[in-house]
C-alpha cells in the first residue's frame, strides 16, 4: 500500500516537472500612454532567452480611469499578432460596471468580430 502511494506521489511530481519544463521563462515589457481621452497600457511577454514575443495584453481606460477594453493577443511568426479575446466594459449611469462583452478574433479578416 505504501509503495502505491509513493509511486503515485513520484508520478505526480514528474508530471509537474515535465509540464513546467516546456514553459519558457518570460520577461514583461510595458508601455503606458496617457492622453486627454484616457490611458492605454500594453504588456508584452517575451521569451527570456531569445527575446521573441509570446503574447501581449492591451488595456484601454477612459479619462476617469475606468477600464473600457482588455485585448489579448498571441504572436505568430508568419502572421504577426493574432487576437485571442477582447473584453469590452460598459458602465451604468450610476458608474457601476455592466457585464463585459466578449469578442472573438475573426481569423478570415484579421480583426475583432463586430
Chimera marker file (.cmm) of the C-alpha trace (Angstrom):
<marker_set name="trace">
<marker id="1" x="0.000" y="0.000" z="0.000" r="1" g="1" b="0" radius="0.5"/>
<marker id="2" x="2.811" y="2.418" z="0.917" r="1" g="1" b="0" radius="0.5"/>
<marker id="3" x="4.552" y="1.582" z="-2.354" r="1" g="1" b="0" radius="0.5"/>
<marker id="4" x="1.463" y="2.565" z="-4.354" r="1" g="1" b="0" radius="0.5"/>
<marker id="5" x="1.190" y="5.877" z="-2.522" r="1" g="1" b="0" radius="0.5"/>
<marker id="6" x="4.887" y="6.588" z="-3.021" r="1" g="1" b="0" radius="0.5"/>
<marker id="7" x="4.721" y="5.739" z="-6.745" r="1" g="1" b="0" radius="0.5"/>
<marker id="8" x="1.627" y="7.926" z="-7.189" r="1" g="1" b="0" radius="0.5"/>
<marker id="9" x="3.376" y="10.795" z="-5.436" r="1" g="1" b="0" radius="0.5"/>
<marker id="10" x="6.530" y="10.440" z="-7.545" r="1" g="1" b="0" radius="0.5"/>
<marker id="11" x="4.476" y="10.212" z="-10.751" r="1" g="1" b="0" radius="0.5"/>
<marker id="12" x="2.655" y="13.439" z="-9.879" r="1" g="1" b="0" radius="0.5"/>
<marker id="13" x="5.956" y="15.216" z="-9.225" r="1" g="1" b="0" radius="0.5"/>
<marker id="14" x="7.473" y="14.009" z="-12.504" r="1" g="1" b="0" radius="0.5"/>
<marker id="15" x="4.408" y="15.139" z="-14.457" r="1" g="1" b="0" radius="0.5"/>
<marker id="16" x="4.579" y="18.552" z="-12.812" r="1" g="1" b="0" radius="0.5"/>
<marker id="17" x="8.273" y="18.892" z="-13.616" r="1" g="1" b="0" radius="0.5"/>
<marker id="18" x="7.801" y="17.869" z="-17.256" r="1" g="1" b="0" radius="0.5"/>
<marker id="19" x="4.921" y="20.309" z="-17.701" r="1" g="1" b="0" radius="0.5"/>
<marker id="20" x="6.995" y="23.118" z="-16.193" r="1" g="1" b="0" radius="0.5"/>
<marker id="21" x="9.975" y="22.273" z="-18.400" r="1" g="1" b="0" radius="0.5"/>
<marker id="22" x="8.043" y="23.285" z="-21.535" r="1" g="1" b="0" radius="0.5"/>
<marker id="23" x="7.063" y="26.699" z="-20.161" r="1" g="1" b="0" radius="0.5"/>
<marker id="24" x="9.620" y="29.278" z="-21.302" r="1" g="1" b="0" radius="0.5"/>
<marker id="25" x="10.772" y="31.862" z="-18.809" r="1" g="1" b="0" radius="0.5"/>
<marker id="26" x="9.387" y="35.222" z="-19.778" r="1" g="1" b="0" radius="0.5"/>
<marker id="27" x="10.187" y="38.860" z="-19.349" r="1" g="1" b="0" radius="0.5"/>
<marker id="28" x="7.491" y="41.508" z="-19.371" r="1" g="1" b="0" radius="0.5"/>
<marker id="29" x="7.874" y="44.822" z="-21.181" r="1" g="1" b="0" radius="0.5"/>
<marker id="30" x="5.306" y="47.534" z="-20.582" r="1" g="1" b="0" radius="0.5"/>
<marker id="31" x="4.240" y="50.779" z="-22.183" r="1" g="1" b="0" radius="0.5"/>
<marker id="32" x="1.779" y="53.294" z="-20.767" r="1" g="1" b="0" radius="0.5"/>
<marker id="33" x="0.414" y="56.102" z="-22.905" r="1" g="1" b="0" radius="0.5"/>
<marker id="34" x="-1.687" y="58.836" z="-21.285" r="1" g="1" b="0" radius="0.5"/>
<marker id="35" x="-3.895" y="61.125" z="-23.368" r="1" g="1" b="0" radius="0.5"/>
<marker id="36" x="-6.794" y="63.506" z="-22.732" r="1" g="1" b="0" radius="0.5"/>
<marker id="37" x="-9.191" y="60.684" z="-23.627" r="1" g="1" b="0" radius="0.5"/>
<marker id="38" x="-7.679" y="58.187" z="-21.202" r="1" g="1" b="0" radius="0.5"/>
<marker id="39" x="-4.836" y="55.721" z="-20.968" r="1" g="1" b="0" radius="0.5"/>
<marker id="40" x="-3.541" y="52.724" z="-22.916" r="1" g="1" b="0" radius="0.5"/>
<marker id="41" x="-1.425" y="50.154" z="-21.059" r="1" g="1" b="0" radius="0.5"/>
<marker id="42" x="0.361" y="47.473" z="-23.074" r="1" g="1" b="0" radius="0.5"/>
<marker id="43" x="2.176" y="44.490" z="-21.577" r="1" g="1" b="0" radius="0.5"/>
<marker id="44" x="4.372" y="42.414" z="-23.875" r="1" g="1" b="0" radius="0.5"/>
<marker id="45" x="5.522" y="38.954" z="-22.767" r="1" g="1" b="0" radius="0.5"/>
<marker id="46" x="8.760" y="37.755" z="-24.401" r="1" g="1" b="0" radius="0.5"/>
<marker id="47" x="10.905" y="34.626" z="-24.137" r="1" g="1" b="0" radius="0.5"/>
<marker id="48" x="13.713" y="35.447" z="-21.716" r="1" g="1" b="0" radius="0.5"/>
<marker id="49" x="16.388" y="33.630" z="-23.717" r="1" g="1" b="0" radius="0.5"/>
<marker id="50" x="15.506" y="34.717" z="-27.269" r="1" g="1" b="0" radius="0.5"/>
<marker id="51" x="13.504" y="37.924" z="-26.648" r="1" g="1" b="0" radius="0.5"/>
<marker id="52" x="10.935" y="36.533" z="-29.104" r="1" g="1" b="0" radius="0.5"/>
<marker id="53" x="7.418" y="37.845" z="-28.481" r="1" g="1" b="0" radius="0.5"/>
<marker id="54" x="4.946" y="35.353" z="-26.990" r="1" g="1" b="0" radius="0.5"/>
<marker id="55" x="1.828" y="37.319" z="-26.117" r="1" g="1" b="0" radius="0.5"/>
<marker id="56" x="0.585" y="40.764" z="-25.240" r="1" g="1" b="0" radius="0.5"/>
<marker id="57" x="-2.309" y="42.278" z="-23.352" r="1" g="1" b="0" radius="0.5"/>
<marker id="58" x="-3.612" y="45.776" z="-24.038" r="1" g="1" b="0" radius="0.5"/>
<marker id="59" x="-5.818" y="47.673" z="-21.589" r="1" g="1" b="0" radius="0.5"/>
<marker id="60" x="-7.772" y="50.794" z="-22.596" r="1" g="1" b="0" radius="0.5"/>
<marker id="61" x="-9.068" y="53.183" z="-19.909" r="1" g="1" b="0" radius="0.5"/>
<marker id="62" x="-11.237" y="56.285" z="-20.174" r="1" g="1" b="0" radius="0.5"/>
<marker id="63" x="-10.318" y="59.687" z="-18.694" r="1" g="1" b="0" radius="0.5"/>
<marker id="64" x="-11.997" y="58.687" z="-15.409" r="1" g="1" b="0" radius="0.5"/>
<marker id="65" x="-9.740" y="55.628" z="-15.065" r="1" g="1" b="0" radius="0.5"/>
<marker id="66" x="-12.425" y="53.054" z="-15.868" r="1" g="1" b="0" radius="0.5"/>
<marker id="67" x="-11.351" y="50.073" z="-17.959" r="1" g="1" b="0" radius="0.5"/>
<marker id="68" x="-13.027" y="50.083" z="-21.374" r="1" g="1" b="0" radius="0.5"/>
<marker id="69" x="-11.248" y="47.178" z="-23.106" r="1" g="1" b="0" radius="0.5"/>
<marker id="70" x="-8.899" y="44.323" z="-22.424" r="1" g="1" b="0" radius="0.5"/>
<marker id="71" x="-7.436" y="42.721" z="-25.571" r="1" g="1" b="0" radius="0.5"/>
<marker id="72" x="-5.253" y="39.596" z="-25.525" r="1" g="1" b="0" radius="0.5"/>
<marker id="73" x="-3.033" y="38.568" z="-28.433" r="1" g="1" b="0" radius="0.5"/>
<marker id="74" x="-0.603" y="35.757" z="-29.267" r="1" g="1" b="0" radius="0.5"/>
<marker id="75" x="2.394" y="36.138" z="-31.549" r="1" g="1" b="0" radius="0.5"/>
<marker id="76" x="2.502" y="34.129" z="-34.782" r="1" g="1" b="0" radius="0.5"/>
<marker id="77" x="5.851" y="34.360" z="-36.579" r="1" g="1" b="0" radius="0.5"/>
<marker id="78" x="4.228" y="34.313" z="-40.027" r="1" g="1" b="0" radius="0.5"/>
<marker id="79" x="1.082" y="36.386" z="-39.345" r="1" g="1" b="0" radius="0.5"/>
<marker id="80" x="2.098" y="38.699" z="-36.506" r="1" g="1" b="0" radius="0.5"/>
<marker id="81" x="-0.262" y="39.446" z="-33.612" r="1" g="1" b="0" radius="0.5"/>
<marker id="82" x="-3.402" y="37.305" z="-33.594" r="1" g="1" b="0" radius="0.5"/>
<marker id="83" x="-6.251" y="38.218" z="-31.289" r="1" g="1" b="0" radius="0.5"/>
<marker id="84" x="-7.337" y="35.703" z="-28.692" r="1" g="1" b="0" radius="0.5"/>
<marker id="85" x="-10.045" y="37.503" z="-26.771" r="1" g="1" b="0" radius="0.5"/>
<marker id="86" x="-11.374" y="41.001" z="-26.300" r="1" g="1" b="0" radius="0.5"/>
<marker id="87" x="-13.455" y="42.134" z="-23.347" r="1" g="1" b="0" radius="0.5"/>
<marker id="88" x="-15.410" y="45.385" z="-23.679" r="1" g="1" b="0" radius="0.5"/>
<marker id="89" x="-16.616" y="47.044" z="-20.495" r="1" g="1" b="0" radius="0.5"/>
<marker id="90" x="-19.618" y="49.358" z="-20.207" r="1" g="1" b="0" radius="0.5"/>
<marker id="91" x="-20.800" y="51.307" z="-17.197" r="1" g="1" b="0" radius="0.5"/>
<marker id="92" x="-24.258" y="52.170" z="-15.897" r="1" g="1" b="0" radius="0.5"/>
<marker id="93" x="-25.320" y="55.762" z="-15.187" r="1" g="1" b="0" radius="0.5"/>
<marker id="94" x="-24.502" y="55.056" z="-11.527" r="1" g="1" b="0" radius="0.5"/>
<marker id="95" x="-20.893" y="54.306" z="-12.627" r="1" g="1" b="0" radius="0.5"/>
<marker id="96" x="-21.256" y="50.628" z="-11.727" r="1" g="1" b="0" radius="0.5"/>
<marker id="97" x="-19.865" y="48.166" z="-14.292" r="1" g="1" b="0" radius="0.5"/>
<marker id="98" x="-22.213" y="46.174" z="-16.511" r="1" g="1" b="0" radius="0.5"/>
<marker id="99" x="-21.394" y="42.646" z="-17.659" r="1" g="1" b="0" radius="0.5"/>
<marker id="100" x="-18.436" y="42.668" z="-20.092" r="1" g="1" b="0" radius="0.5"/>
<marker id="101" x="-18.995" y="41.902" z="-23.764" r="1" g="1" b="0" radius="0.5"/>
<marker id="102" x="-16.711" y="39.159" z="-25.107" r="1" g="1" b="0" radius="0.5"/>
<marker id="103" x="-15.433" y="39.469" z="-28.689" r="1" g="1" b="0" radius="0.5"/>
<marker id="104" x="-13.607" y="36.821" z="-30.702" r="1" g="1" b="0" radius="0.5"/>
<marker id="105" x="-10.944" y="37.266" z="-33.379" r="1" g="1" b="0" radius="0.5"/>
<marker id="106" x="-12.144" y="36.959" z="-36.985" r="1" g="1" b="0" radius="0.5"/>
<marker id="107" x="-9.333" y="34.850" z="-38.483" r="1" g="1" b="0" radius="0.5"/>
<marker id="108" x="-10.566" y="35.422" z="-42.019" r="1" g="1" b="0" radius="0.5"/>
<marker id="109" x="-10.476" y="39.226" z="-41.823" r="1" g="1" b="0" radius="0.5"/>
<marker id="110" x="-7.748" y="39.559" z="-39.137" r="1" g="1" b="0" radius="0.5"/>
<marker id="111" x="-9.780" y="41.811" z="-36.854" r="1" g="1" b="0" radius="0.5"/>
<marker id="112" x="-12.151" y="41.649" z="-33.915" r="1" g="1" b="0" radius="0.5"/>
<marker id="113" x="-15.678" y="40.451" z="-34.687" r="1" g="1" b="0" radius="0.5"/>
<marker id="114" x="-18.337" y="43.131" z="-34.646" r="1" g="1" b="0" radius="0.5"/>
<link id1="1" id2="2" r="1" g="1" b="0" radius="0.2"/>
<link id1="2" id2="3" r="1" g="1" b="0" radius="0.2"/>
<link id1="3" id2="4" r="1" g="1" b="0" radius="0.2"/>
<link id1="4" id2="5" r="1" g="1" b="0" radius="0.2"/>
<link id1="5" id2="6" r="1" g="1" b="0" radius="0.2"/>
<link id1="6" id2="7" r="1" g="1" b="0" radius="0.2"/>
<link id1="7" id2="8" r="1" g="1" b="0" radius="0.2"/>
<link id1="8" id2="9" r="1" g="1" b="0" radius="0.2"/>
<link id1="9" id2="10" r="1" g="1" b="0" radius="0.2"/>
<link id1="10" id2="11" r="1" g="1" b="0" radius="0.2"/>
<link id1="11" id2="12" r="1" g="1" b="0" radius="0.2"/>
<link id1="12" id2="13" r="1" g="1" b="0" radius="0.2"/>
<link id1="13" id2="14" r="1" g="1" b="0" radius="0.2"/>
<link id1="14" id2="15" r="1" g="1" b="0" radius="0.2"/>
<link id1="15" id2="16" r="1" g="1" b="0" radius="0.2"/>
<link id1="16" id2="17" r="1" g="1" b="0" radius="0.2"/>
<link id1="17" id2="18" r="1" g="1" b="0" radius="0.2"/>
<link id1="18" id2="19" r="1" g="1" b="0" radius="0.2"/>
<link id1="19" id2="20" r="1" g="1" b="0" radius="0.2"/>
<link id1="20" id2="21" r="1" g="1" b="0" radius="0.2"/>
<link id1="21" id2="22" r="1" g="1" b="0" radius="0.2"/>
<link id1="22" id2="23" r="1" g="1" b="0" radius="0.2"/>
<link id1="23" id2="24" r="1" g="1" b="0" radius="0.2"/>
<link id1="24" id2="25" r="1" g="1" b="0" radius="0.2"/>
<link id1="25" id2="26" r="1" g="1" b="0" radius="0.2"/>
<link id1="26" id2="27" r="1" g="1" b="0" radius="0.2"/>
<link id1="27" id2="28" r="1" g="1" b="0" radius="0.2"/>
<link id1="28" id2="29" r="1" g="1" b="0" radius="0.2"/>
<link id1="29" id2="30" r="1" g="1" b="0" radius="0.2"/>
<link id1="30" id2="31" r="1" g="1" b="0" radius="0.2"/>
<link id1="31" id2="32" r="1" g="1" b="0" radius="0.2"/>
<link id1="32" id2="33" r="1" g="1" b="0" radius="0.2"/>
<link id1="33" id2="34" r="1" g="1" b="0" radius="0.2"/>
<link id1="34" id2="35" r="1" g="1" b="0" radius="0.2"/>
<link id1="35" id2="36" r="1" g="1" b="0" radius="0.2"/>
<link id1="36" id2="37" r="1" g="1" b="0" radius="0.2"/>
<link id1="37" id2="38" r="1" g="1" b="0" radius="0.2"/>
<link id1="38" id2="39" r="1" g="1" b="0" radius="0.2"/>
<link id1="39" id2="40" r="1" g="1" b="0" radius="0.2"/>
<link id1="40" id2="41" r="1" g="1" b="0" radius="0.2"/>
<link id1="41" id2="42" r="1" g="1" b="0" radius="0.2"/>
<link id1="42" id2="43" r="1" g="1" b="0" radius="0.2"/>
<link id1="43" id2="44" r="1" g="1" b="0" radius="0.2"/>
<link id1="44" id2="45" r="1" g="1" b="0" radius="0.2"/>
<link id1="45" id2="46" r="1" g="1" b="0" radius="0.2"/>
<link id1="46" id2="47" r="1" g="1" b="0" radius="0.2"/>
<link id1="47" id2="48" r="1" g="1" b="0" radius="0.2"/>
<link id1="48" id2="49" r="1" g="1" b="0" radius="0.2"/>
<link id1="49" id2="50" r="1" g="1" b="0" radius="0.2"/>
<link id1="50" id2="51" r="1" g="1" b="0" radius="0.2"/>
<link id1="51" id2="52" r="1" g="1" b="0" radius="0.2"/>
<link id1="52" id2="53" r="1" g="1" b="0" radius="0.2"/>
<link id1="53" id2="54" r="1" g="1" b="0" radius="0.2"/>
<link id1="54" id2="55" r="1" g="1" b="0" radius="0.2"/>
<link id1="55" id2="56" r="1" g="1" b="0" radius="0.2"/>
<link id1="56" id2="57" r="1" g="1" b="0" radius="0.2"/>
<link id1="57" id2="58" r="1" g="1" b="0" radius="0.2"/>
<link id1="58" id2="59" r="1" g="1" b="0" radius="0.2"/>
<link id1="59" id2="60" r="1" g="1" b="0" radius="0.2"/>
<link id1="60" id2="61" r="1" g="1" b="0" radius="0.2"/>
<link id1="61" id2="62" r="1" g="1" b="0" radius="0.2"/>
<link id1="62" id2="63" r="1" g="1" b="0" radius="0.2"/>
<link id1="63" id2="64" r="1" g="1" b="0" radius="0.2"/>
<link id1="64" id2="65" r="1" g="1" b="0" radius="0.2"/>
<link id1="65" id2="66" r="1" g="1" b="0" radius="0.2"/>
<link id1="66" id2="67" r="1" g="1" b="0" radius="0.2"/>
<link id1="67" id2="68" r="1" g="1" b="0" radius="0.2"/>
<link id1="68" id2="69" r="1" g="1" b="0" radius="0.2"/>
<link id1="69" id2="70" r="1" g="1" b="0" radius="0.2"/>
<link id1="70" id2="71" r="1" g="1" b="0" radius="0.2"/>
<link id1="71" id2="72" r="1" g="1" b="0" radius="0.2"/>
<link id1="72" id2="73" r="1" g="1" b="0" radius="0.2"/>
<link id1="73" id2="74" r="1" g="1" b="0" radius="0.2"/>
<link id1="74" id2="75" r="1" g="1" b="0" radius="0.2"/>
<link id1="75" id2="76" r="1" g="1" b="0" radius="0.2"/>
<link id1="76" id2="77" r="1" g="1" b="0" radius="0.2"/>
<link id1="77" id2="78" r="1" g="1" b="0" radius="0.2"/>
<link id1="78" id2="79" r="1" g="1" b="0" radius="0.2"/>
<link id1="79" id2="80" r="1" g="1" b="0" radius="0.2"/>
<link id1="80" id2="81" r="1" g="1" b="0" radius="0.2"/>
<link id1="81" id2="82" r="1" g="1" b="0" radius="0.2"/>
<link id1="82" id2="83" r="1" g="1" b="0" radius="0.2"/>
<link id1="83" id2="84" r="1" g="1" b="0" radius="0.2"/>
<link id1="84" id2="85" r="1" g="1" b="0" radius="0.2"/>
<link id1="85" id2="86" r="1" g="1" b="0" radius="0.2"/>
<link id1="86" id2="87" r="1" g="1" b="0" radius="0.2"/>
<link id1="87" id2="88" r="1" g="1" b="0" radius="0.2"/>
<link id1="88" id2="89" r="1" g="1" b="0" radius="0.2"/>
<link id1="89" id2="90" r="1" g="1" b="0" radius="0.2"/>
<link id1="90" id2="91" r="1" g="1" b="0" radius="0.2"/>
<link id1="91" id2="92" r="1" g="1" b="0" radius="0.2"/>
<link id1="92" id2="93" r="1" g="1" b="0" radius="0.2"/>
<link id1="93" id2="94" r="1" g="1" b="0" radius="0.2"/>
<link id1="94" id2="95" r="1" g="1" b="0" radius="0.2"/>
<link id1="95" id2="96" r="1" g="1" b="0" radius="0.2"/>
<link id1="96" id2="97" r="1" g="1" b="0" radius="0.2"/>
<link id1="97" id2="98" r="1" g="1" b="0" radius="0.2"/>
<link id1="98" id2="99" r="1" g="1" b="0" radius="0.2"/>
<link id1="99" id2="100" r="1" g="1" b="0" radius="0.2"/>
<link id1="100" id2="101" r="1" g="1" b="0" radius="0.2"/>
<link id1="101" id2="102" r="1" g="1" b="0" radius="0.2"/>
<link id1="102" id2="103" r="1" g="1" b="0" radius="0.2"/>
<link id1="103" id2="104" r="1" g="1" b="0" radius="0.2"/>
<link id1="104" id2="105" r="1" g="1" b="0" radius="0.2"/>
<link id1="105" id2="106" r="1" g="1" b="0" radius="0.2"/>
<link id1="106" id2="107" r="1" g="1" b="0" radius="0.2"/>
<link id1="107" id2="108" r="1" g="1" b="0" radius="0.2"/>
<link id1="108" id2="109" r="1" g="1" b="0" radius="0.2"/>
<link id1="109" id2="110" r="1" g="1" b="0" radius="0.2"/>
<link id1="110" id2="111" r="1" g="1" b="0" radius="0.2"/>
<link id1="111" id2="112" r="1" g="1" b="0" radius="0.2"/>
<link id1="112" id2="113" r="1" g="1" b="0" radius="0.2"/>
<link id1="113" id2="114" r="1" g="1" b="0" radius="0.2"/>
</marker_set>
